[in-house]
Amino acid sequence: MDTMDKIFEAYVVKYQHILSCFYPAKGSTGFVERNLTVNWSKAAEVVCGSENVISWFEFQFGKNNKKHIDALVWDRSAGNLFLLESKRFSNLPSKICEIGDDIVRLQDLFEEIKEEKGARIELDKVHHCYGVILADVWPKKGIQCPKRTILESYENCTFLADNICNFSESAQQRLKNYPFADLKYYHTVFDNVSSKEQYALVSLSWRIA
C-alpha cells in the first residue's frame, strides 16, 4: 500500500469515528465540503507525521491572486506535494462541470509554482506533485438514481471517462488527451448515516509531476 492509499484509508477512519459520535449537520442539508479537505489533511498528518506535514487552505495563485485551490498539503519528509479540491455532488450537472475546471486549476497552480522558481515553495524539495479531488454523494437507498450512477462510476473507475463530455468546453480541450499518470479512484459507503440515503466518500487522485 503506497502513501496515497494509506492517507485515504486514514481519511475513511476519521469519518467513521466522526459519524459514530454524532450527526454533523442539521436535517438533510448535507455536510459542508470544507470538512473533506480538513479531514484529508489530518489523515495525511497521521500517515506522514504531523511534524512533517504542512497544510494551507484557500491557497492563492493566478493574476492578482484571484484564483485559489481548497488546500495545499506538503509532506516535506517524502517530498510529496498534494493539491486538493473538494466537491459536494448536490446539483449534479454543475458540480460535474466544476470538477473539470478544478482539475485544470490544480495543473495551472503547479505550473505557476514552477514559474515562481522557489519564491513560495522550494521545488528542489518536491519529488512528486499530486492532484486530489475529494467529493461526497448521497444516493437514495435501494434506488437507481443519478447520484448512484456517480457512485458507481467511482466504484468502476470510470468517472472521468464517463463525464469528460460534461465538463466545460475549455476543460474538455485541456483534458481530452491528458495522460492522468497513476490515476486512482477511492470510494467508501456509509449505510447508517441516514435512514433514506447512503453517504459515500468518493475521490480520485493522479500524479501531476
C-alpha positions in Angstrom: 0.0 0.0 0.0 1.5 3.3 -1.0 1.3 6.7 0.8 -1.8 7.8 -1.1 -3.6 4.6 -0.3 -2.7 4.9 3.4 -3.9 8.5 3.5 -7.3 7.6 2.1 -7.5 4.7 4.5 -6.9 7.0 7.4 -9.3 9.6 5.9 -12.1 7.0 6.0 -11.2 6.0 9.6 -11.6 9.7 10.6 -15.1 9.8 9.0 -16.0 6.5 10.7 -15.1 8.0 14.0 -16.9 11.3 13.4 -20.1 9.6 12.2 -20.1 7.1 15.1 -20.1 10.1 17.5 -22.7 12.5 16.1 -24.5 13.6 13.0 -22.6 16.7 11.8 -25.4 18.6 10.0 -28.9 19.9 10.6 -31.6 17.9 8.9 -30.8 17.0 5.3 -28.6 19.9 4.5 -25.5 17.7 3.9 -22.0 18.3 5.2 -20.0 21.4 4.3 -17.4 20.4 1.8 -14.5 22.2 3.7 -14.6 19.2 6.0 -13.4 16.9 3.2 -10.1 18.8 2.8 -9.6 19.4 6.5 -10.1 15.7 7.4 -7.9 14.6 4.5 -5.1 16.9 5.7 -5.5 15.4 9.2 -5.3 11.9 7.7 -2.0 12.9 5.9 -0.6 14.0 9.3 -1.5 10.6 10.8 0.2 8.8 7.9 3.2 11.0 7.3 3.7 12.5 10.8 2.3 15.8 11.9 5.8 17.2 12.2 6.4 16.6 8.5 3.1 17.9 7.0 2.3 21.5 6.2 -1.3 22.3 5.2 -2.7 25.6 3.9 -6.3 26.2 3.0 -7.6 28.6 0.2 -4.1 28.7 -1.3 -3.9 31.7 -3.7 -2.5 32.0 -7.2 -3.1 33.5 -10.5 -3.1 37.1 -11.7 -3.7 39.4 -8.7 -4.2 36.3 -6.6 -7.8 35.9 -7.9 -7.7 32.1 -8.0 -7.3 29.6 -5.2 -7.5 25.9 -4.5 -9.2 24.4 -1.5 -6.0 23.2 0.1 -2.3 22.5 -0.3 -0.8 19.7 1.7 3.0 19.2 1.7 4.8 16.2 3.2 8.3 17.6 3.4 9.8 14.4 4.6 8.9 12.4 1.5 8.8 15.5 -0.9 5.2 14.9 -1.8 3.0 17.9 -2.6 -0.7 17.4 -2.7 -3.1 19.9 -4.3 -6.7 19.5 -3.3 -10.1 20.5 -4.4 -13.3 19.3 -2.7 -16.8 19.0 -4.0 -20.3 18.0 -2.9 -22.3 16.2 -5.5 -25.5 18.2 -4.8 -26.6 19.8 -8.1 -25.0 17.1 -10.4 -24.7 18.9 -13.7 -23.0 22.0 -12.3 -20.8 20.0 -9.9 -19.6 17.6 -12.5 -18.7 20.5 -14.8 -16.8 22.2 -11.9 -14.7 19.1 -11.4 -13.2 19.5 -14.9 -12.3 23.1 -14.1 -10.9 22.0 -10.7 -8.6 19.6 -12.4 -7.3 22.2 -14.8 -6.9 24.7 -11.9 -4.7 22.2 -10.0 -2.5 21.8 -13.0 -2.3 25.5 -13.6 -1.2 26.1 -10.0 1.6 23.7 -10.3 2.8 25.4 -13.5 2.7 28.7 -11.6 4.7 27.3 -8.7 7.4 26.2 -11.2 7.5 29.6 -12.7 7.9 31.2 -9.3 11.3 29.4 -9.0 11.1 28.8 -5.3 9.6 32.1 -4.3 6.9 30.3 -2.2 7.8 26.6 -2.4 11.3 25.2 -3.0 10.7 22.8 -5.9 14.0 21.0 -5.3 12.4 19.6 -2.2 9.3 18.4 -4.1 9.8 15.0 -5.6 6.2 14.5 -6.8 3.1 16.6 -7.1 -0.4 15.0 -6.9 -3.8 16.3 -7.7 -6.6 15.2 -5.4 -10.3 15.7 -6.0 -12.3 14.9 -2.9 -16.1 14.6 -3.0 -19.1 13.1 -1.3 -22.5 12.0 -2.6 -25.9 10.8 -1.1 -27.6 8.2 -3.3 -31.0 7.0 -2.2 -31.1 3.5 -0.7 -32.3 0.8 -3.0 -33.0 3.1 -5.9 -31.1 3.5 -9.2 -30.7 7.3 -9.4 -28.2 9.8 -10.9 -26.3 10.0 -7.6 -26.0 6.3 -7.5 -24.6 6.4 -11.1 -22.0 8.8 -9.8 -21.0 6.4 -7.0 -20.9 3.5 -9.5 -18.6 5.5 -11.7 -16.1 5.7 -8.9 -16.5 2.1 -8.0 -15.9 1.2 -11.6 -13.0 3.7 -12.0 -14.8 5.4 -14.9 -15.9 8.8 -13.6 -13.5 10.8 -15.9 -14.2 8.7 -19.0 -18.0 8.9 -18.3 -18.1 12.6 -17.6 -15.4 14.5 -19.6 -18.2 15.2 -22.1 -20.0 17.1 -19.3 -17.0 19.3 -18.4 -16.8 22.9 -19.7 -15.6 23.3 -23.3 -12.3 24.7 -22.1 -11.7 21.9 -19.7 -12.6 19.3 -22.3 -10.0 20.8 -24.7 -7.3 20.7 -21.9 -8.1 17.2 -20.7 -9.2 15.1 -23.7 -5.7 13.9 -24.3 -4.2 14.5 -20.9 -2.3 11.4 -19.6 -3.6 11.0 -16.0 -0.5 9.4 -14.5 -1.0 7.0 -11.6 -4.8 7.7 -11.7 -6.6 6.2 -8.7 -10.2 6.1 -7.5 -11.4 5.7 -4.0 -14.9 5.1 -2.6 -16.4 4.2 0.8 -20.1 3.9 1.6 -21.6 4.5 5.0 -25.0 2.9 5.3 -26.1 4.0 8.8 -25.8 7.8 8.5 -29.4 8.3 7.1 -32.5 6.1 7.0 -33.2 7.0 3.4 -29.8 7.6 1.9 -26.3 6.2 1.8 -23.4 8.6 2.4 -20.4 8.0 0.2 -16.9 9.4 0.1 -15.7 9.4 -3.5 -12.3 10.7 -4.6 -9.7 10.5 -7.3 -6.0 11.3 -7.5 -3.3 11.5 -10.1 0.3 12.5 -10.4 0.8 15.9 -11.9 4.6 15.7 -11.9 
